[in-house]
């Protein structure tokens, strides 16, 4: 009898201990399936792709082989046979380029010196050195290719899409948001119309602009013939092709900027606006002193989100120009895709990790130097 009571007591104690453990760890248990999925579909492929970027992939005997070659894929892209593809064909700098580089160096050294003199920290200084190093490499590559008469690679083309495209999208989106925030007729209609491009797939946007830009059979062919442009092909010239890709990307992503900035403008403090109008402030003064300070943190955040997405541009240049003429419109993402399509999986993974590095440094720098600054000075 005593043995049975002891066994029952032990069973009850064990059950209570198990229930208490489940109560204490219920949060971890519920999160565990999501963690497993994340590890299986994100972290594990990321680790495998790191190893793949250090190998040479080759098909052999109905199977494949992976030969470890270390950093050869990265060396080939940065200093070897594929340097022209990634960085471009650089020419010696002339006097104007050296002057521009000198001005840039003075600005960078001044900013680093001011940071050391005011609010120095080891981690912050290392981060600024990384940002300055990447920016210096981009500036040198741009000066040695674009104005010097060289041929720019996918790195500079990607930054062209990102920097110029995001700036254009932000300015156009801000202008449309300010217009639609005014008490005008049919403003709800315009809000819906301006948002439509964001609902179109990038492939659809690329095919649409490919048809629109056809100088011989497109809908604007009669207009181009009237101006004597029917024999001119934008797809055969590097900068006109890049501009067409940029126009298509801007048309698609401006609504994203527009809708977020419109929400920010409509949520600015009404009492300050009414007081400013009563005091006779002009529209420019209201925007400078009230609207912009109130929407600046949101504007910086939405630009950061768009920067992250802009580095992944691939559909529009792939469909619109196939990366041509030559390599003129090829982004780093398209570069990695083409390398993958030619079964250079190691090179494709290396390009992907270089893109991850430049996009991470750029976006983290923008967050630290712009987003956080606007939040502190709100």
N, C-alpha and C positions, 0 to 999 in steps of 0.2 A: 504493500500500500504506500509506504513511504517512498519507494522507488518510483512508483507511478506519479505521485504528487510532484516529486522532484523533476521528472521528465516533463510534466505539464507546465510547471513553473519555468523551466528552461525554454520550452517552446514559446510561451507567451513573451518571455524576455527577449528571445531572438526575434520574434515578430515585431515587438515594439522597437527594438534596435534598428531593424530593417526599415520600418516606417519612418523613424526619426532620420535615418540616413537619406531616405528618399525625399523627405521634406527639406532637409538641408541642401540637397544637391538637385532639387527639381529644376532650377534655372539652367544649370549646366546640362542636365539630361535633355531638356527641351531644345537647347541650342545645338546639341551634339549632331543631329542630322544635317543641319545647315553647314556646320563646320566640316563634316565628312564630304558633303557635296562640293564645298569650296576647295578642299584639298584635292579632291579627285579631278575637278574640271578647271581649276585655276592654278593652284600652287604646284601640283605635280607636273603639268605640262610646262610650266615656267622653268622648273628645275631641269627637266629633260631638254628643253630648248637651249639652256645654257651649255649643257654638255654637247649638244648638237652643233652649236656655234664653234666649238673647239675641235670638231672632227671634219673629215672629208667623207661625204656620202657617195657611194658608187653601187650601181646595179651589177650583179655578178651571178651567173648560173641560176637564174630564176629566183634569186634572193637579193640581199643587199649586204654591203659591208660598211662599217664605220671605222675609219682610221683616225686615231687621235693625232692631231697636228698642232695642238697648242693654240697660240694666238695668230697663226698664219692667216686665217680669214680676215681678222681685223687689220693686220699689217698690209695685206693685199688691198684692202679698201682705203686705208689711210695713207700708205706710202708706196704701194706697189702697182700692179697692173690695172687694178680697178679704181685707182685714185681719180682718174679723169671722170669716171662715172659718178662717184660720190661727191668729190670736192670740186672737180672741174679742171680745165686746162688753164693753169695760172701763168700770167705774163709778168715780167719785171715791172715793179712800180715806177711810175714817173713822178715828176715833181708835184703835181696836184694831189696824187694819191699819197705821197709821203707827207704832205702838209696836212691832209685830212687825218692820216694815221697819227701824226704828232698831236693834233688837237684832241683826238680821241684819247691818246695816252695821258695827256695832261688832265683831262676831265676825270679819268679813272683814278689816277694817282691822287688827285685832290679829294675825291670822294672817299677813297681808302684812308687817306691821312686824316680827314675830318672824323671818320668813324673811330679811328684809333685814339684821337684826341678827346672825343666826347663820351662815347659809351662802348669801350672796348671789351670784348669777350672772346675767348679762344675759339669757341664754336662758331660765333657770328663772323669772326674774321676769316676762318677757314671757308665758311659758306660763301663769303664775298669773294674770296680768291678763286673759288670754283666758278662762280658766276662770271667774274671778270675774265678768267681764262677762256671760257667758252665764248663769251662775247668778243674777245680779242681775236680768236680764231675765225669766227664768223666775219668780222669786219675785214680782216686781212684777206680771207678767201673772196669776199665780195669785191674789195678794191682791186684784187689781182685778176679778176675775171670780167666783171661787168664794164667798168670804165677803161680798163687797160686793154680791152680787145680780146680777152680770153673767152673760154667757153665754160659757163657755169654748170656745176653738177647738180645732183638731186638735193643735196643739202641746202644750197642757196635757193633753189627753186621752191623747196618746202617752206623755208623762212619767208620767201616772197609771198606765197599763198597765205601763210599764217599772219604775218605782220600787216601787210597791206590789206588783205582780205578782212581781217577782224576789225581793223580801223575803219574801213569803208562800211562794213556792216553796222558797227556801233554808231557812226555818225548818221547814216541814213535811218537806222532804227530810232535813234534819239529824235531826229527831226520829225519823223512820222508820228512818234508818240506825243511830241509836243503839239502837233497839229490836231491829232485825234482827241487830245485832252481839252481842246477848246470847244465852246458851245456852238458847234456848227451843225448844219442839217445833215442827216443820214450818216452821222459819225459811227453808229453801230454797224451800218453796212460796210463802211470802209474798214472798220476793225476786222470784220470777217474776211473781206477781200485781201487785206494785207497779210492775213495769217495763212491763206491757202497754200502758198509755195512750200511751207514747212511740211505739209501733209503729202507732198509728192516725193517719191523715192529718188535718191541721187541718180540712179540709172535712168529713170524717166526724165529728170531734169537734163541730163547729158544728151539724151536722144532728142529732146525738144529743142535744145539750143543748137544741136547739130543740124536739124532741119531749118531752124530760123536763120542760121548763119550761112546757109548754102546760097552762094552768090548767083548761081545759074538756074536752080530749080526751086529754091525756097520761096516763102511768101513775100520776101522783100526783094526778090529778083528783079521785078520791074523798076523798083526804086534804085537799086544798084546799077541797073542798065542805064537809067536816066542820068546818073552821075558818072557814067563811064567806069564803073567798078566791077562790071560783070566778069572781066578777064582776070581780076585780082583775086588771089586765094589767101585768106588769112592763115590757113593751115600750113602754108609753106614758109612762113616767117616766124621766128622764135618768139618775139615779144608780142606779136598779134595773137599767136596761139595761146600764150600764157594769159594774155588779157581776156581772151574768150573764156578760158577755164575760170579765171577769177570772177568774171561777170556771172557765170552760171552758179558758182558757189555763193556769191554775194546775194543773188536773187533767191536762192533757197534758204539761206540762214539769216537774212535780215529780219524776217518775222519773229525769230526767236528773241533777238534783241528788242524788237518793237514791243512784243507783248509783255515782257518783264519790265521794261522801262516805263511802259504805259501804266502798269499796276503801281509802280513806285511813284510816278508823278501824281496819280490820283489819290495816293495816300499821304501826300505831304500835308503839313499843318495848314488848315484853312484859315485859322485866325490870323496867322502871319501874312497870308496872301491878301486877305481883306484889309488888314491894316496898311499894307504897302500900297494897295490901290487907293485907299483913302488919302494917303500922304502924297499921291501923285507920282509914284514910281513908274518908270517905263517898263516895258516888257523885258528889255535886256537887263535892267537892274533887278527885276524880280527873279529872273533866271539866275543871275550871278550870285545874288545874296541869299535867296531862299530856296529856289528849286534845286539848283545844283548841290549845295551842301547837304540837302536832305536825301537826295538820291545817289550821292557819290559812293557810299558803301555798297549799295545794291548794284550800281553800274560796274564797280570794280569786280564784284563777285561774278556777275554775268559775263564779263569779258574773260575772267579766268576760266569759267566753264567752257566758253567758246574756244579759248586757246587750246584746251585739252582736246577738244573734238577736232579742231582744225588740223592738228598734226596728222590725223588719220585719213586725210583726203586721198581717195583712190578712184572712186567710181567715175567722177566727172572727167578727169584727165584720161582715164583708161578708155572710156566709151567715146569721148569727144575727139580725142587726138591720138589715142593709143600711145601716149607718151611722146609723140613726135611734135614737130619734125626733128628727127634724130632723138636726142634725149631732152629736148628743150622744155617740155611740160611734165616731165616725169618727176613725181614726188618720191620721197623715201619709202613710203608704203607701197607705191607701185613698183619701185625698184626691188623691194623685197619680194613682191608677188611675182615679178618676172623671173627673178633668180630661182624662186621655188618652182615655177612652171618649167624651167629648164633643168630641174632636178639638182640644182646646186643648193641643197638644203642647208648645208653648213654656212654658206655665204648668205643665204636668206635670213637665217637666224642671227648672224652677226650684224646684218643691216638692221634687223628688228631691235637688237639690243643697243645699237648706236642711236636709233630713233628714240628708244626708251630713255636713254641718257640725256639727249639734248632736250627732249620734251619735258622730262622731269626737272632738269635744272632751270629751264625757261619758266615753267609754271610755278615752281617753288620760289624762284626769284621774284616773279610778278606778285605772288601772294605776300612775300615778306616785305617787299619794297613799295607795293601799291595798295593791296587790299588791307593789310594790317595798318598801314599809315592812314588810310581814309577812315578806318574804324576808330583809330585813336583821336583823330581830329574831327570827328562828327559833331 
